[in-house]
């Protein structure tokens, strides 16, 4: 839950929101301007369900993030859904979000139309004139997991077995847009710290490559706190959050310093484990191992005993 909240807070920034859309959907071309983005209510409608023993209920549907992008006198609605796990009904879920947005717009138009004079009975009944238009809407799925093996369009979750091709062809498909963060290689399309965040998540399981990446990129020396927090959640939350207080300067964090401390701690931990394992193999006494840890790794007696309990219970 905390990870989801941090990611939403991070991407809610207009600059990053625009950068994500431009980088993922427009190959880095600056189409969406941050100053032309406006917040919207994430509520997209109510859904109803029937459960066991015909038990019925309802719930409200909310997007993760949604903003209105202005283009001249028009605008487009853009939604972002953050996913850590594959959702195998994602095409249906995204379609529901988009339909909910169009229905929300239609309700607003209906209220205005039915107050107009001189409209036809069909227009009054529809709550929509021949000249009325809805603003376009799109949803982008940002996936942080390792491999999206779910459906990417509506056809993929429909059973067309024995359905004649002539009838299949008249069923409308619905394609969804998925950004797989761990497979997004061309991060140079980004102009904000999305580049650093995407790169770190991409190398999250390869600490050596991640360390090399951070040491080479000077932007990691003054990384925005929210960007750091998101990286910490997907790389190694506990370790990165532990060292954050020691290296934070105002609203920025030197991630290079953080990683150095973590790597040093990891090497120290490995050395301690090796000493204890060697002592066990050669039948050394626990008391002698404690003394060796104090001498070799400069641990206090209490620390040495704690490590002994951890690796030689």
KESE-497553 format. One record per residue (C-alpha): residue number from 1; z, x, y. Coordinates in Angstrom, 2 decimals, always signed. Example, Ala and Ser with C-alpha at 12.3 -4.5 7.8 and 13.67 -1.06 7.14 Angstrom:
REM KESE-497553
<pt><num>1</num><pz>+7.80</pz><px>+12.30</px><py>-4.50</py></pt>
<pt><num>2</num><pz>+7.14</pz><px>+13.67</px><py>-1.06</py></pt>
END
This chain:
REM KESE-497553
<pt><num>1</num><pz>+0.00</pz><px>+0.00</px><py>+0.00</py></pt>
<pt><num>2</num><pz>+0.95</pz><px>+2.81</px><py>+2.41</py></pt>
<pt><num>3</num><pz>-2.29</pz><px>+4.64</px><py>+1.62</py></pt>
<pt><num>4</num><pz>-4.29</pz><px>+1.49</px><py>+2.40</py></pt>
<pt><num>5</num><pz>-2.48</pz><px>+0.99</px><py>+5.72</py></pt>
<pt><num>6</num><pz>-3.05</pz><px>+4.60</px><py>+6.78</py></pt>
<pt><num>7</num><pz>-6.75</pz><px>+4.40</px><py>+5.93</py></pt>
<pt><num>8</num><pz>-7.16</pz><px>+1.13</px><py>+7.85</py></pt>
<pt><num>9</num><pz>-5.35</pz><px>+2.54</px><py>+10.86</py></pt>
<pt><num>10</num><pz>-7.49</pz><px>+5.67</px><py>+10.77</py></pt>
<pt><num>11</num><pz>-10.84</pz><px>+3.85</px><py>+10.56</py></pt>
<pt><num>12</num><pz>-9.85</pz><px>+1.19</px><py>+13.11</py></pt>
<pt><num>13</num><pz>-10.40</pz><px>+3.76</px><py>+15.87</py></pt>
<pt><num>14</num><pz>-13.70</pz><px>+2.75</px><py>+17.58</py></pt>
<pt><num>15</num><pz>-15.01</pz><px>+6.33</px><py>+17.59</py></pt>
<pt><num>16</num><pz>-14.50</pz><px>+6.77</px><py>+13.86</py></pt>
<pt><num>17</num><pz>-15.68</pz><px>+3.24</px><py>+13.06</py></pt>
<pt><num>18</num><pz>-18.94</pz><px>+3.86</px><py>+14.94</py></pt>
<pt><num>19</num><pz>-19.28</pz><px>+7.33</px><py>+13.42</py></pt>
<pt><num>20</num><pz>-18.93</pz><px>+5.91</px><py>+9.91</py></pt>
<pt><num>21</num><pz>-21.61</pz><px>+3.28</px><py>+10.50</py></pt>
<pt><num>22</num><pz>-23.96</pz><px>+5.77</px><py>+12.16</py></pt>
<pt><num>23</num><pz>-23.41</pz><px>+8.45</px><py>+9.53</py></pt>
<pt><num>24</num><pz>-23.60</pz><px>+6.27</px><py>+6.44</py></pt>
<pt><num>25</num><pz>-26.10</pz><px>+3.61</px><py>+7.48</py></pt>
<pt><num>26</num><pz>-28.20</pz><px>+5.38</px><py>+10.13</py></pt>
<pt><num>27</num><pz>-28.39</pz><px>+8.97</px><py>+8.79</py></pt>
<pt><num>28</num><pz>-26.33</pz><px>+10.26</px><py>+11.71</py></pt>
<pt><num>29</num><pz>-28.41</pz><px>+8.65</px><py>+14.46</py></pt>
<pt><num>30</num><pz>-26.17</pz><px>+7.27</px><py>+17.21</py></pt>
<pt><num>31</num><pz>-27.03</pz><px>+3.59</px><py>+16.99</py></pt>
<pt><num>32</num><pz>-23.56</pz><px>+2.05</px><py>+17.31</py></pt>
<pt><num>33</num><pz>-21.64</pz><px>+3.10</px><py>+20.44</py></pt>
<pt><num>34</num><pz>-17.81</pz><px>+3.14</px><py>+20.26</py></pt>
<pt><num>35</num><pz>-17.49</pz><px>+1.51</px><py>+23.68</py></pt>
<pt><num>36</num><pz>-19.65</pz><px>-1.40</px><py>+22.48</py></pt>
<pt><num>37</num><pz>-17.32</pz><px>-2.22</px><py>+19.57</py></pt>
<pt><num>38</num><pz>-14.91</pz><px>-5.11</px><py>+19.88</py></pt>
<pt><num>39</num><pz>-12.10</pz><px>-6.11</px><py>+17.53</py></pt>
<pt><num>40</num><pz>-12.35</pz><px>-9.36</px><py>+15.60</py></pt>
<pt><num>41</num><pz>-9.99</pz><px>-11.49</px><py>+13.55</py></pt>
<pt><num>42</num><pz>-10.23</pz><px>-10.27</px><py>+9.94</py></pt>
<pt><num>43</num><pz>-9.72</pz><px>-13.79</px><py>+8.57</py></pt>
<pt><num>44</num><pz>-12.89</pz><px>-15.02</px><py>+6.87</py></pt>
<pt><num>45</num><pz>-11.85</pz><px>-18.32</px><py>+5.33</py></pt>
<pt><num>46</num><pz>-9.83</pz><px>-20.12</px><py>+2.68</py></pt>
<pt><num>47</num><pz>-10.59</pz><px>-20.04</px><py>-1.03</py></pt>
<pt><num>48</num><pz>-9.48</pz><px>-22.49</px><py>-3.73</py></pt>
<pt><num>49</num><pz>-8.72</pz><px>-21.88</px><py>-7.38</py></pt>
<pt><num>50</num><pz>-7.84</pz><px>-23.75</px><py>-10.55</py></pt>
<pt><num>51</num><pz>-5.58</pz><px>-22.00</px><py>-13.04</py></pt>
<pt><num>52</num><pz>-3.87</pz><px>-22.68</px><py>-16.34</py></pt>
<pt><num>53</num><pz>-3.23</pz><px>-26.36</px><py>-17.11</py></pt>
<pt><num>54</num><pz>-5.44</pz><px>-27.33</px><py>-14.16</py></pt>
<pt><num>55</num><pz>-2.94</pz><px>-25.90</px><py>-11.72</py></pt>
<pt><num>56</num><pz>-4.63</pz><px>-25.68</px><py>-8.33</py></pt>
<pt><num>57</num><pz>-3.99</pz><px>-23.51</px><py>-5.33</py></pt>
<pt><num>58</num><pz>-5.53</pz><px>-21.86</px><py>-2.33</py></pt>
<pt><num>59</num><pz>-5.38</pz><px>-18.60</px><py>-0.41</py></pt>
<pt><num>60</num><pz>-6.74</pz><px>-16.97</px><py>+2.70</py></pt>
<pt><num>61</num><pz>-9.41</pz><px>-14.30</px><py>+2.63</py></pt>
<pt><num>62</num><pz>-9.16</pz><px>-11.28</px><py>+4.96</py></pt>
<pt><num>63</num><pz>-11.40</pz><px>-8.27</px><py>+5.47</py></pt>
<pt><num>64</num><pz>-9.93</pz><px>-4.77</px><py>+5.68</py></pt>
<pt><num>65</num><pz>-11.66</pz><px>-4.04</px><py>+8.99</py></pt>
<pt><num>66</num><pz>-14.20</pz><px>-5.92</px><py>+11.05</py></pt>
<pt><num>67</num><pz>-15.67</pz><px>-5.32</px><py>+14.51</py></pt>
<pt><num>68</num><pz>-18.37</pz><px>-6.82</px><py>+16.67</py></pt>
<pt><num>69</num><pz>-21.03</pz><px>-4.35</px><py>+17.82</py></pt>
<pt><num>70</num><pz>-22.82</pz><px>-5.29</px><py>+21.03</py></pt>
<pt><num>71</num><pz>-26.54</pz><px>-4.60</px><py>+21.47</py></pt>
<pt><num>72</num><pz>-27.73</pz><px>-5.83</px><py>+24.84</py></pt>
<pt><num>73</num><pz>-26.97</pz><px>-9.56</px><py>+25.00</py></pt>
<pt><num>74</num><pz>-26.69</pz><px>-9.81</px><py>+21.23</py></pt>
<pt><num>75</num><pz>-24.15</pz><px>-8.53</px><py>+18.74</py></pt>
<pt><num>76</num><pz>-23.77</pz><px>-7.78</px><py>+15.05</py></pt>
<pt><num>77</num><pz>-20.66</pz><px>-8.21</px><py>+12.91</py></pt>
<pt><num>78</num><pz>-19.78</pz><px>-5.15</px><py>+10.80</py></pt>
<pt><num>79</num><pz>-17.08</pz><px>-5.19</px><py>+8.15</py></pt>
<pt><num>80</num><pz>-15.55</pz><px>-2.30</px><py>+6.18</py></pt>
<pt><num>81</num><pz>-13.84</pz><px>-2.66</px><py>+2.81</py></pt>
<pt><num>82</num><pz>-11.78</pz><px>+0.28</px><py>+1.52</py></pt>
<pt><num>83</num><pz>-11.70</pz><px>+0.65</px><py>-2.26</py></pt>
<pt><num>84</num><pz>-9.70</pz><px>+3.09</px><py>-4.37</py></pt>
<pt><num>85</num><pz>-10.63</pz><px>+1.35</px><py>-7.62</py></pt>
<pt><num>86</num><pz>-13.96</pz><px>-0.11</px><py>-8.72</py></pt>
<pt><num>87</num><pz>-14.13</pz><px>-3.86</px><py>-8.18</py></pt>
<pt><num>88</num><pz>-16.55</pz><px>-5.25</px><py>-10.74</py></pt>
<pt><num>89</num><pz>-17.14</pz><px>-8.41</px><py>-8.72</py></pt>
<pt><num>90</num><pz>-17.75</pz><px>-6.56</px><py>-5.46</py></pt>
<pt><num>91</num><pz>-21.18</pz><px>-8.14</px><py>-4.80</py></pt>
<pt><num>92</num><pz>-19.59</pz><px>-11.59</px><py>-5.00</py></pt>
<pt><num>93</num><pz>-16.63</pz><px>-10.49</px><py>-2.89</py></pt>
<pt><num>94</num><pz>-18.83</pz><px>-9.01</px><py>-0.14</py></pt>
<pt><num>95</num><pz>-21.09</pz><px>-12.03</px><py>-0.21</py></pt>
<pt><num>96</num><pz>-18.04</pz><px>-14.27</px><py>+0.26</py></pt>
<pt><num>97</num><pz>-16.92</pz><px>-12.19</px><py>+3.26</py></pt>
<pt><num>98</num><pz>-20.36</pz><px>-12.42</px><py>+4.87</py></pt>
<pt><num>99</num><pz>-20.77</pz><px>-16.12</px><py>+4.13</py></pt>
<pt><num>100</num><pz>-17.29</pz><px>-16.70</px><py>+5.55</py></pt>
<pt><num>101</num><pz>-18.34</pz><px>-14.96</px><py>+8.76</py></pt>
<pt><num>102</num><pz>-21.51</pz><px>-17.04</px><py>+9.04</py></pt>
<pt><num>103</num><pz>-19.49</pz><px>-20.21</px><py>+8.43</py></pt>
<pt><num>104</num><pz>-17.02</pz><px>-19.15</px><py>+11.14</py></pt>
<pt><num>105</num><pz>-19.89</pz><px>-18.74</px><py>+13.59</py></pt>
<pt><num>106</num><pz>-21.41</pz><px>-22.06</px><py>+12.51</py></pt>
<pt><num>107</num><pz>-18.14</pz><px>-23.90</px><py>+13.19</py></pt>
<pt><num>108</num><pz>-18.06</pz><px>-22.53</px><py>+16.75</py></pt>
<pt><num>109</num><pz>-21.68</pz><px>-23.53</px><py>+17.33</py></pt>
<pt><num>110</num><pz>-21.07</pz><px>-26.98</px><py>+15.82</py></pt>
<pt><num>111</num><pz>-18.31</pz><px>-27.74</px><py>+18.32</py></pt>
<pt><num>112</num><pz>-20.61</pz><px>-26.89</px><py>+21.23</py></pt>
<pt><num>113</num><pz>-23.69</pz><px>-28.65</px><py>+19.87</py></pt>
<pt><num>114</num><pz>-21.94</pz><px>-31.96</px><py>+19.27</py></pt>
<pt><num>115</num><pz>-20.88</pz><px>-32.03</px><py>+22.93</py></pt>
<pt><num>116</num><pz>-24.48</pz><px>-31.65</px><py>+24.10</py></pt>
<pt><num>117</num><pz>-26.58</pz><px>-34.53</px><py>+25.29</py></pt>
<pt><num>118</num><pz>-30.18</pz><px>-35.16</px><py>+24.38</py></pt>
<pt><num>119</num><pz>-30.07</pz><px>-33.62</px><py>+20.91</py></pt>
<pt><num>120</num><pz>-31.64</pz><px>-35.27</px><py>+17.90</py></pt>
<pt><num>121</num><pz>-29.65</pz><px>-37.04</px><py>+15.18</py></pt>
<pt><num>122</num><pz>-30.55</pz><px>-34.21</px><py>+12.77</py></pt>
<pt><num>123</num><pz>-29.22</pz><px>-31.61</px><py>+15.18</py></pt>
<pt><num>124</num><pz>-26.03</pz><px>-33.61</px><py>+15.71</py></pt>
<pt><num>125</num><pz>-25.54</pz><px>-34.03</px><py>+11.96</py></pt>
<pt><num>126</num><pz>-26.19</pz><px>-30.32</px><py>+11.36</py></pt>
<pt><num>127</num><pz>-24.10</pz><px>-29.20</px><py>+14.29</py></pt>
<pt><num>128</num><pz>-26.95</pz><px>-26.76</px><py>+14.81</py></pt>
<pt><num>129</num><pz>-30.06</pz><px>-27.11</px><py>+16.96</py></pt>
<pt><num>130</num><pz>-33.52</pz><px>-25.81</px><py>+16.17</py></pt>
<pt><num>131</num><pz>-32.88</pz><px>-23.05</px><py>+18.70</py></pt>
<pt><num>132</num><pz>-29.39</pz><px>-22.11</px><py>+17.44</py></pt>
<pt><num>133</num><pz>-28.99</pz><px>-18.70</px><py>+15.81</py></pt>
<pt><num>134</num><pz>-26.24</pz><px>-16.88</px><py>+13.90</py></pt>
<pt><num>135</num><pz>-25.42</pz><px>-13.26</px><py>+14.58</py></pt>
<pt><num>136</num><pz>-26.20</pz><px>-10.90</px><py>+11.66</py></pt>
<pt><num>137</num><pz>-23.38</pz><px>-9.57</px><py>+9.52</py></pt>
<pt><num>138</num><pz>-23.06</pz><px>-6.62</px><py>+7.12</py></pt>
<pt><num>139</num><pz>-20.24</pz><px>-5.26</px><py>+4.94</py></pt>
<pt><num>140</num><pz>-19.86</pz><px>-1.61</px><py>+3.94</py></pt>
<pt><num>141</num><pz>-17.71</pz><px>-0.63</px><py>+0.96</py></pt>
<pt><num>142</num><pz>-16.03</pz><px>+2.79</px><py>+1.35</py></pt>
<pt><num>143</num><pz>-15.08</pz><px>+3.97</px><py>-2.13</py></pt>
<pt><num>144</num><pz>-12.57</pz><px>+6.81</px><py>-2.51</py></pt>
<pt><num>145</num><pz>-12.55</pz><px>+6.99</px><py>-6.33</py></pt>
<pt><num>146</num><pz>-14.48</pz><px>+9.40</px><py>-8.55</py></pt>
<pt><num>147</num><pz>-17.40</pz><px>+7.33</px><py>-9.77</py></pt>
<pt><num>148</num><pz>-18.57</pz><px>+3.85</px><py>-8.85</py></pt>
<pt><num>149</num><pz>-19.78</pz><px>+2.35</px><py>-12.12</py></pt>
<pt><num>150</num><pz>-19.70</pz><px>-1.24</px><py>-10.90</py></pt>
<pt><num>151</num><pz>-22.45</pz><px>-3.56</px><py>-9.75</py></pt>
<pt><num>152</num><pz>-24.38</pz><px>-2.83</px><py>-6.56</py></pt>
<pt><num>153</num><pz>-26.11</pz><px>-6.19</px><py>-6.29</py></pt>
<pt><num>154</num><pz>-25.69</pz><px>-9.81</px><py>-7.39</py></pt>
<pt><num>155</num><pz>-28.33</pz><px>-9.54</px><py>-10.12</py></pt>
<pt><num>156</num><pz>-26.15</pz><px>-6.98</px><py>-11.94</py></pt>
<pt><num>157</num><pz>-23.42</pz><px>-9.56</px><py>-12.56</py></pt>
<pt><num>158</num><pz>-25.71</pz><px>-12.46</px><py>-13.46</py></pt>
<pt><num>159</num><pz>-26.62</pz><px>-13.21</px><py>-17.09</py></pt>
<pt><num>160</num><pz>-30.38</pz><px>-13.63</px><py>-17.22</py></pt>
<pt><num>161</num><pz>-30.55</pz><px>-13.63</px><py>-21.05</py></pt>
<pt><num>162</num><pz>-33.46</pz><px>-15.88</px><py>-22.16</py></pt>
<pt><num>163</num><pz>-34.04</pz><px>-17.01</px><py>-18.58</py></pt>
<pt><num>164</num><pz>-37.81</pz><px>-17.11</px><py>-17.95</py></pt>
<pt><num>165</num><pz>-39.02</pz><px>-14.47</px><py>-15.50</py></pt>
<pt><num>166</num><pz>-40.58</pz><px>-17.20</px><py>-13.34</py></pt>
<pt><num>167</num><pz>-37.13</pz><px>-18.76</px><py>-12.78</py></pt>
<pt><num>168</num><pz>-35.32</pz><px>-15.43</px><py>-12.47</py></pt>
<pt><num>169</num><pz>-37.64</pz><px>-14.50</px><py>-9.62</py></pt>
<pt><num>170</num><pz>-36.54</pz><px>-17.49</px><py>-7.54</py></pt>
<pt><num>171</num><pz>-32.83</pz><px>-16.58</px><py>-7.77</py></pt>
<pt><num>172</num><pz>-31.85</pz><px>-14.77</px><py>-4.59</py></pt>
<pt><num>173</num><pz>-30.34</pz><px>-11.32</px><py>-5.02</py></pt>
<pt><num>174</num><pz>-27.65</pz><px>-9.85</px><py>-2.77</py></pt>
<pt><num>175</num><pz>-27.36</pz><px>-6.08</px><py>-2.34</py></pt>
<pt><num>176</num><pz>-24.14</pz><px>-4.38</px><py>-1.25</py></pt>
<pt><num>177</num><pz>-23.73</pz><px>-1.08</px><py>+0.59</py></pt>
<pt><num>178</num><pz>-21.39</pz><px>+1.43</px><py>-1.06</py></pt>
<pt><num>179</num><pz>-20.38</pz><px>+4.76</px><py>+0.44</py></pt>
<pt><num>180</num><pz>-18.93</pz><px>+6.99</px><py>-2.28</py></pt>
<pt><num>181</num><pz>-16.78</pz><px>+9.45</px><py>-0.33</py></pt>
<pt><num>182</num><pz>-16.49</pz><px>+12.01</px><py>-3.16</py></pt>
<pt><num>183</num><pz>-20.28</pz><px>+12.12</px><py>-3.54</py></pt>
<pt><num>184</num><pz>-21.12</pz><px>+12.14</px><py>+0.17</py></pt>
<pt><num>185</num><pz>-22.41</pz><px>+15.68</px><py>+0.60</py></pt>
<pt><num>186</num><pz>-24.16</pz><px>+15.64</px><py>+3.98</py></pt>
<pt><num>187</num><pz>-21.02</pz><px>+15.28</px><py>+6.10</py></pt>
<pt><num>188</num><pz>-22.76</pz><px>+17.03</px><py>+9.01</py></pt>
<pt><num>189</num><pz>-24.00</pz><px>+13.56</px><py>+10.03</py></pt>
<pt><num>190</num><pz>-20.50</pz><px>+12.81</px><py>+11.31</py></pt>
<pt><num>191</num><pz>-19.43</pz><px>+13.70</px><py>+14.85</py></pt>
<pt><num>192</num><pz>-15.70</pz><px>+12.97</px><py>+14.49</py></pt>
<pt><num>193</num><pz>-13.03</pz><px>+14.24</px><py>+12.08</py></pt>
<pt><num>194</num><pz>-14.57</pz><px>+11.96</px><py>+9.44</py></pt>
<pt><num>195</num><pz>-16.38</pz><px>+15.12</px><py>+8.39</py></pt>
<pt><num>196</num><pz>-13.10</pz><px>+16.90</px><py>+7.64</py></pt>
<pt><num>197</num><pz>-11.61</pz><px>+13.85</px><py>+5.92</py></pt>
<pt><num>198</num><pz>-14.66</pz><px>+13.26</px><py>+3.70</py></pt>
<pt><num>199</num><pz>-14.91</pz><px>+16.96</px><py>+2.81</py></pt>
<pt><num>200</num><pz>-11.25</pz><px>+17.23</px><py>+1.83</py></pt>
<pt><num>201</num><pz>-11.37</pz><px>+14.13</px><py>-0.36</py></pt>
<pt><num>202</num><pz>-14.57</pz><px>+15.43</px><py>-1.96</py></pt>
<pt><num>203</num><pz>-12.84</pz><px>+18.69</px><py>-2.94</py></pt>
<pt><num>204</num><pz>-9.45</pz><px>+17.13</px><py>-3.67</py></pt>
<pt><num>205</num><pz>-9.51</pz><px>+18.22</px><py>-7.33</py></pt>
<pt><num>206</num><pz>-10.66</pz><px>+21.77</px><py>-6.61</py></pt>
<pt><num>207</num><pz>-7.87</pz><px>+23.45</px><py>-4.66</py></pt>
<pt><num>208</num><pz>-9.60</pz><px>+26.84</px><py>-4.37</py></pt>
<pt><num>209</num><pz>-12.78</pz><px>+25.34</px><py>-2.89</py></pt>
<pt><num>210</num><pz>-10.67</pz><px>+23.13</px><py>-0.65</py></pt>
<pt><num>211</num><pz>-8.70</pz><px>+26.12</px><py>+0.62</py></pt>
<pt><num>212</num><pz>-11.92</pz><px>+28.03</px><py>+1.34</py></pt>
<pt><num>213</num><pz>-13.35</pz><px>+25.01</px><py>+3.18</py></pt>
<pt><num>214</num><pz>-10.27</pz><px>+24.62</px><py>+5.38</py></pt>
<pt><num>215</num><pz>-10.06</pz><px>+28.31</px><py>+6.22</py></pt>
<pt><num>216</num><pz>-13.72</pz><px>+28.44</px><py>+7.31</py></pt>
<pt><num>217</num><pz>-13.73</pz><px>+25.34</px><py>+9.54</py></pt>
<pt><num>218</num><pz>-11.83</pz><px>+25.89</px><py>+12.85</py></pt>
<pt><num>219</num><pz>-11.55</pz><px>+22.13</px><py>+13.39</py></pt>
<pt><num>220</num><pz>-8.81</pz><px>+22.02</px><py>+10.74</py></pt>
<pt><num>221</num><pz>-6.55</pz><px>+24.07</px><py>+13.06</py></pt>
<pt><num>222</num><pz>-6.11</pz><px>+21.10</px><py>+15.40</py></pt>
<pt><num>223</num><pz>-6.61</pz><px>+18.09</px><py>+13.17</py></pt>
<pt><num>224</num><pz>-5.59</pz><px>+14.68</px><py>+14.48</py></pt>
<pt><num>225</num><pz>-2.39</pz><px>+13.43</px><py>+12.85</py></pt>
<pt><num>226</num><pz>-3.99</pz><px>+10.27</px><py>+11.45</py></pt>
<pt><num>227</num><pz>-6.79</pz><px>+12.29</px><py>+9.89</py></pt>
<pt><num>228</num><pz>-4.23</pz><px>+14.65</px><py>+8.35</py></pt>
<pt><num>229</num><pz>-2.22</pz><px>+11.73</px><py>+6.94</py></pt>
<pt><num>230</num><pz>-5.30</pz><px>+10.23</px><py>+5.26</py></pt>
<pt><num>231</num><pz>-6.23</pz><px>+13.60</px><py>+3.76</py></pt>
<pt><num>232</num><pz>-2.66</pz><px>+14.07</px><py>+2.54</py></pt>
<pt><num>233</num><pz>-2.76</pz><px>+10.71</px><py>+0.73</py></pt>
<pt><num>234</num><pz>-5.89</pz><px>+11.61</px><py>-1.22</py></pt>
<pt><num>235</num><pz>-5.25</pz><px>+15.32</px><py>-1.82</py></pt>
<pt><num>236</num><pz>-1.54</pz><px>+15.66</px><py>-2.55</py></pt>
<pt><num>237</num><pz>+0.61</pz><px>+13.38</px><py>-0.45</py></pt>
<pt><num>238</num><pz>+4.05</pz><px>+14.82</px><py>-1.23</py></pt>
<pt><num>239</num><pz>+3.21</pz><px>+18.48</px><py>-0.63</py></pt>
<pt><num>240</num><pz>+1.23</pz><px>+17.94</px><py>+2.55</py></pt>
<pt><num>241</num><pz>+3.75</pz><px>+15.54</px><py>+4.04</py></pt>
<pt><num>242</num><pz>+6.60</pz><px>+17.94</px><py>+3.24</py></pt>
<pt><num>243</num><pz>+5.08</pz><px>+20.76</px><py>+5.31</py></pt>
<pt><num>244</num><pz>+3.75</pz><px>+18.53</px><py>+8.09</py></pt>
<pt><num>245</num><pz>+6.93</pz><px>+18.58</px><py>+10.17</py></pt>
<pt><num>246</num><pz>+7.00</pz><px>+22.37</px><py>+10.20</py></pt>
<pt><num>247</num><pz>+3.47</pz><px>+22.81</px><py>+11.53</py></pt>
<pt><num>248</num><pz>+2.81</pz><px>+19.74</px><py>+13.67</py></pt>
<pt><num>249</num><pz>+2.09</pz><px>+20.32</px><py>+17.34</py></pt>
<pt><num>250</num><pz>+2.15</pz><px>+17.07</px><py>+19.30</py></pt>
<pt><num>251</num><pz>-0.46</pz><px>+14.72</px><py>+17.83</py></pt>
<pt><num>252</num><pz>-2.37</pz><px>+17.44</px><py>+16.01</py></pt>
<pt><num>253</num><pz>-1.68</pz><px>+19.35</px><py>+12.80</py></pt>
<pt><num>254</num><pz>-2.87</pz><px>+22.80</px><py>+11.72</py></pt>
<pt><num>255</num><pz>-4.10</pz><px>+22.03</px><py>+8.24</py></pt>
<pt><num>256</num><pz>-4.90</pz><px>+25.68</px><py>+7.55</py></pt>
<pt><num>257</num><pz>-1.22</pz><px>+26.56</px><py>+7.98</py></pt>
<pt><num>258</num><pz>-0.22</pz><px>+23.61</px><py>+5.81</py></pt>
<pt><num>259</num><pz>-2.53</pz><px>+24.66</px><py>+3.01</py></pt>
<pt><num>260</num><pz>-1.37</pz><px>+28.29</px><py>+3.19</py></pt>
<pt><num>261</num><pz>+2.22</pz><px>+27.19</px><py>+2.71</py></pt>
<pt><num>262</num><pz>+1.27</pz><px>+24.90</px><py>-0.16</py></pt>
<pt><num>263</num><pz>-0.79</pz><px>+27.60</px><py>-1.89</py></pt>
<pt><num>264</num><pz>+2.03</pz><px>+30.11</px><py>-1.47</py></pt>
<pt><num>265</num><pz>+4.51</pz><px>+27.63</px><py>-2.91</py></pt>
<pt><num>266</num><pz>+2.14</pz><px>+26.92</px><py>-5.81</py></pt>
<pt><num>267</num><pz>+1.77</pz><px>+30.64</px><py>-6.58</py></pt>
<pt><num>268</num><pz>+5.55</pz><px>+31.08</px><py>-6.35</py></pt>
<pt><num>269</num><pz>+6.07</pz><px>+28.15</px><py>-8.70</py></pt>
<pt><num>270</num><pz>+3.57</pz><px>+29.66</px><py>-11.12</py></pt>
<pt><num>271</num><pz>+5.38</pz><px>+33.00</px><py>-11.01</py></pt>
<pt><num>272</num><pz>+8.73</pz><px>+31.32</px><py>-11.68</py></pt>
<pt><num>273</num><pz>+7.32</pz><px>+29.35</px><py>-14.61</py></pt>
<pt><num>274</num><pz>+5.76</pz><px>+32.54</px><py>-16.07</py></pt>
<pt><num>275</num><pz>+9.06</pz><px>+34.44</px><py>-15.87</py></pt>
<pt><num>276</num><pz>+10.96</pz><px>+31.65</px><py>-17.61</py></pt>
<pt><num>277</num><pz>+8.29</pz><px>+31.25</px><py>-20.29</py></pt>
<pt><num>278</num><pz>+8.31</pz><px>+35.01</px><py>-21.00</py></pt>
<pt><num>279</num><pz>+12.10</pz><px>+35.02</px><py>-21.24</py></pt>
<pt><num>280</num><pz>+11.99</pz><px>+32.18</px><py>-23.76</py></pt>
<pt><num>281</num><pz>+9.33</pz><px>+33.90</px><py>-25.88</py></pt>
<pt><num>282</num><pz>+11.33</pz><px>+37.14</px><py>-26.10</py></pt>
<pt><num>283</num><pz>+14.64</pz><px>+35.40</px><py>-26.71</py></pt>
<pt><num>284</num><pz>+16.30</pz><px>+36.47</px><py>-23.46</py></pt>
<pt><num>285</num><pz>+19.60</pz><px>+34.86</px><py>-22.54</py></pt>
<pt><num>286</num><pz>+19.56</pz><px>+32.11</px><py>-19.90</py></pt>
<pt><num>287</num><pz>+22.03</pz><px>+34.09</px><py>-17.78</py></pt>
<pt><num>288</num><pz>+19.71</pz><px>+37.11</px><py>-17.80</py></pt>
<pt><num>289</num><pz>+16.76</pz><px>+34.89</px><py>-16.85</py></pt>
<pt><num>290</num><pz>+18.69</pz><px>+33.56</px><py>-13.86</py></pt>
<pt><num>291</num><pz>+19.38</pz><px>+37.11</px><py>-12.69</py></pt>
<pt><num>292</num><pz>+15.72</pz><px>+38.05</px><py>-13.17</py></pt>
<pt><num>293</num><pz>+14.57</pz><px>+35.07</px><py>-11.09</py></pt>
<pt><num>294</num><pz>+17.00</pz><px>+36.01</px><py>-8.33</py></pt>
<pt><num>295</num><pz>+15.73</pz><px>+39.59</px><py>-8.33</py></pt>
<pt><num>296</num><pz>+11.97</pz><px>+39.03</px><py>-8.79</py></pt>
<pt><num>297</num><pz>+11.42</pz><px>+35.88</px><py>-6.71</py></pt>
<pt><num>298</num><pz>+14.35</pz><px>+36.17</px><py>-4.27</py></pt>
<pt><num>299</num><pz>+15.92</pz><px>+32.90</px><py>-5.33</py></pt>
<pt><num>300</num><pz>+19.53</pz><px>+31.94</px><py>-4.83</py></pt>
<pt><num>301</num><pz>+21.59</pz><px>+31.48</px><py>-7.98</py></pt>
<pt><num>302</num><pz>+21.57</pz><px>+27.72</px><py>-7.48</py></pt>
<pt><num>303</num><pz>+17.77</pz><px>+27.62</px><py>-7.04</py></pt>
<pt><num>304</num><pz>+17.26</pz><px>+29.81</px><py>-10.12</py></pt>
<pt><num>305</num><pz>+19.40</pz><px>+27.48</px><py>-12.22</py></pt>
<pt><num>306</num><pz>+17.50</pz><px>+24.44</px><py>-10.98</py></pt>
<pt><num>307</num><pz>+14.17</pz><px>+26.01</px><py>-12.01</py></pt>
<pt><num>308</num><pz>+15.69</pz><px>+26.96</px><py>-15.35</py></pt>
<pt><num>309</num><pz>+16.62</pz><px>+23.34</px><py>-15.97</py></pt>
<pt><num>310</num><pz>+13.10</pz><px>+22.28</px><py>-15.00</py></pt>
<pt><num>311</num><pz>+11.18</pz><px>+24.69</px><py>-17.25</py></pt>
<pt><num>312</num><pz>+13.81</pz><px>+25.49</px><py>-19.91</py></pt>
<pt><num>313</num><pz>+15.83</pz><px>+22.30</px><py>-20.39</py></pt>
END
